[in-house]
Amino acid sequence: MVTVVVGTQWGDEGKGKVIDYLAEKVDIIARYQGGANAGHTVVVKDKKYIFHLIPSGILHPDKICVIGNGVVIDPISLFEEIEFLKKNGIEVEKKLFIAENAHITLPYHKILDQVEDKFRGKGKLGTTGRGIGTTYTDKYSRIGIRVIDFIDDDVFMEKLKIALEVKNYLFKEYYKEEILSPEKIFKDYEFYRREIKKFVVNTSIYLNEALDKGKKILAEGAQGTFLDIDFGTYPFVTASNPIAGGVCTGLGISPKKIEKIIGVAKAYTTRVGMGPFPTEIKDEIGEKLRQIGSEFGATTGRPRRCGWFDAVLVKYACIINGIDELILTKLDVLTGFEKIKIGVAYKYGNEILNNYIFDSKKFSNCEVIYEELDGWKENIENIKDYKDLPKNTKKYIEKIEELTGKKITKISTGSSREQIIER
């Protein structure tokens, strides 16, 4: 059956490490949405691996990895990852399959992404500039180029010309940018088109046949619940569905096949880029969290905004994802804080709000009602057994369980693969 791993905050929850850890007990790891804007970090024997497109499970020699149809693929980023892995002795061929019907990110998507955000003025979103949203826009405008089109000379050139009719008009007449040549793009991507062929299959058929044979699949999403295009803090969201529901459309499998949904939550909260963030800490405590937690984007390098754990958000993420259990990450970062806060409700004017709200005016201007707990000073990085954790650390974990209504089954206490406590 299928196990899903989903982020319960604004991404950067530590899903890469969790996927790598859980991969040992499955046969296939499949990515179901997002693009090269993802940044999943895994540390093995002090070596850091950052994945943007390839599932984190690729580090296990006996596992198969799949990039599903719900992912938008930047061929340049993909082959940079493949080359990095090869240089580090990790074989990719015959271990990685790419969906025929996934969409391709091309140069004009990246240019448009950056130019459009600049022209939004006050409505600027602060995107990664990697062309993710603009690739999804083309997909839904039905002028996208899929992998199966990309590897066929005639079809690729035909679709490239159709797409550039629209894009070059925008570049020339509206944005005052240089127009792009379909012939040049065709030539520049010859290497990628040739090399990607060896990975391309009908992944929905492959995954369903694997399930029929009793294989176990781990579904990996990018970003987090509150960057979801439908349920996130719109418009400061990604262009796809990171929630568990995105698994079915992003991989071509039935909801009946999903057995377990695991939520990943950071022990505090972070956010990259713009958008509302009620529990954000804007003083020296927030900066301390950023420095201790090395909170800088794995994809962009941008400093992450840091804040206290928001139980209202995580509880809502548990509801809409149907989460069965939680994994808490980066708990070690909170060591040394005298007091630790948890957001338990919001207040807007005289109104107490116990649930996540879609009203962006209220959500952007609400106050947070906190519960304050005593911190701990003991180093927890090398603790292997839950009972050995400091008393106040366990109180903090149990308070999150109480507020979210979900059991925390695993706790990450450091960046390396081994630093995890099973309960």
SULDAZI-V98356 format. One record per residue. RES is the residue in one letter. SS is DSSP state (~ for helix, > for strand, _ for the rest). PHI is phi in whole degrees, 0 to 359 (* if undefined). Layout:
BEGIN
res->(RES/RES)
ss->(SS/SS)
phi->(PHI/PHI)
END
This chain:
BEGIN
res->(M/V/T/V/V/V/G/T/Q/W/G/D/E/G/K/G/K/V/I/D/Y/L/A/E/K/V/D/I/I/A/R/Y/Q/G/G/A/N/A/G/H/T/V/V/V/K/D/K/K/Y/I/F/H/L/I/P/S/G/I/L/H/P/D/K/I/C/V/I/G/N/G/V/V/I/D/P/I/S/L/F/E/E/I/E/F/L/K/K/N/G/I/E/V/E/K/K/L/F/I/A/E/N/A/H/I/T/L/P/Y/H/K/I/L/D/Q/V/E/D/K/F/R/G/K/G/K/L/G/T/T/G/R/G/I/G/T/T/Y/T/D/K/Y/S/R/I/G/I/R/V/I/D/F/I/D/D/D/V/F/M/E/K/L/K/I/A/L/E/V/K/N/Y/L/F/K/E/Y/Y/K/E/E/I/L/S/P/E/K/I/F/K/D/Y/E/F/Y/R/R/E/I/K/K/F/V/V/N/T/S/I/Y/L/N/E/A/L/D/K/G/K/K/I/L/A/E/G/A/Q/G/T/F/L/D/I/D/F/G/T/Y/P/F/V/T/A/S/N/P/I/A/G/G/V/C/T/G/L/G/I/S/P/K/K/I/E/K/I/I/G/V/A/K/A/Y/T/T/R/V/G/M/G/P/F/P/T/E/I/K/D/E/I/G/E/K/L/R/Q/I/G/S/E/F/G/A/T/T/G/R/P/R/R/C/G/W/F/D/A/V/L/V/K/Y/A/C/I/I/N/G/I/D/E/L/I/L/T/K/L/D/V/L/T/G/F/E/K/I/K/I/G/V/A/Y/K/Y/G/N/E/I/L/N/N/Y/I/F/D/S/K/K/F/S/N/C/E/V/I/Y/E/E/L/D/G/W/K/E/N/I/E/N/I/K/D/Y/K/D/L/P/K/N/T/K/K/Y/I/E/K/I/E/E/L/T/G/K/K/I/T/K/I/S/T/G/S/S/R/E/Q/I/I/E/R)
ss->(_/>/>/>/>/>/>/_/_/_/_/_/_/_/~/~/~/~/~/~/~/~/~/~/~/_/_/>/>/>/>/_/_/>/_/_/_/_/_/>/>/>/>/>/_/_/>/>/>/>/>/_/_/_/_/~/~/~/~/_/_/_/_/>/>/>/>/_/_/_/>/>/>/>/~/~/~/~/~/~/~/~/~/~/~/~/~/_/_/_/_/_/_/_/_/>/>/>/>/_/_/_/>/>/>/_/~/~/~/~/~/~/~/~/~/~/~/~/~/_/~/~/~/_/_/_/_/_/_/_/_/~/~/~/~/~/~/~/~/~/~/_/_/_/_/>/~/~/~/~/_/_/~/~/~/~/~/~/~/~/~/~/~/~/~/~/~/~/~/~/~/~/~/~/_/_/_/_/_/_/_/~/~/~/~/~/~/~/_/~/~/~/~/~/~/~/~/~/~/>/>/_/~/~/~/~/~/~/~/~/~/~/_/_/_/_/>/>/>/>/_/_/_/_/~/~/~/_/_/_/_/_/_/_/_/_/_/_/_/_/_/_/_/_/_/~/~/~/~/~/~/_/_/_/~/~/~/>/>/>/>/>/>/>/>/>/_/_/>/>/>/_/_/_/_/_/_/_/_/>/_/_/_/~/~/~/~/~/~/~/~/~/_/_/_/>/_/_/_/_/_/_/>/_/>/>/>/_/>/>/~/~/~/~/~/~/~/~/~/~/~/_/_/_/>/>/>/>/>/_/~/~/~/~/_/_/_/_/>/>/>/>/>/>/>/>/>/>/_/_/>/>/>/_/_/_/_/_/_/~/~/~/~/~/~/_/>/>/>/>/>/>/>/>/_/_/_/_/_/_/_/_/_/_/_/~/~/~/_/_/~/~/~/~/~/~/~/~/~/~/~/~/~/~/_/_/_/>/>/>/>/>/_/_/_/>/_/_/_/>/>/>/_)
phi->(*/250/252/250/245/228/280/257/233/257/81/61/278/102/296/301/295/297/300/301/292/285/300/301/259/235/257/225/244/235/272/246/198/83/211/283/279/285/215/262/255/230/247/233/51/67/262/264/242/243/252/254/233/285/303/300/293/299/288/269/297/255/250/261/242/232/256/281/294/281/270/257/250/269/301/295/298/303/282/296/295/299/295/298/296/299/296/260/77/253/282/246/300/69/245/234/238/239/294/300/258/287/264/258/269/239/306/293/294/291/298/298/304/288/292/299/294/295/280/286/62/294/271/304/263/70/291/287/75/263/80/288/300/288/291/296/301/296/303/279/275/65/237/285/241/273/303/296/284/301/269/254/308/292/293/299/296/298/288/297/296/296/297/285/303/284/295/293/297/297/300/282/273/248/269/58/254/292/281/251/263/298/296/292/299/305/290/297/258/302/300/294/293/290/285/289/305/291/256/274/215/279/290/294/295/302/292/291/294/297/297/297/272/88/287/257/242/251/266/247/258/250/58/217/306/270/250/295/298/263/249/274/278/301/268/274/222/273/257/215/249/290/295/302/298/290/298/293/284/277/234/77/236/284/301/296/276/277/261/214/236/252/263/250/231/284/292/224/234/225/210/258/82/266/121/294/203/304/269/302/253/256/251/295/292/298/292/297/301/298/288/295/275/49/274/227/304/292/266/256/81/292/296/275/284/238/202/287/299/253/290/296/298/295/298/293/300/296/291/283/269/67/291/269/204/246/244/260/245/58/295/298/296/279/301/99/278/294/232/233/253/231/286/245/192/243/229/232/64/262/264/267/245/265/235/301/237/274/292/294/296/293/295/283/237/282/266/252/266/249/252/251/240/286/274/221/249/291/287/250/299/253/285/251/240/305/295/273/292/303/304/289/294/295/298/296/300/291/292/297/299/298/284/265/76/233/284/268/264/217/228/267/240/174/277/279/304/280/276/212/252/268/254)
END
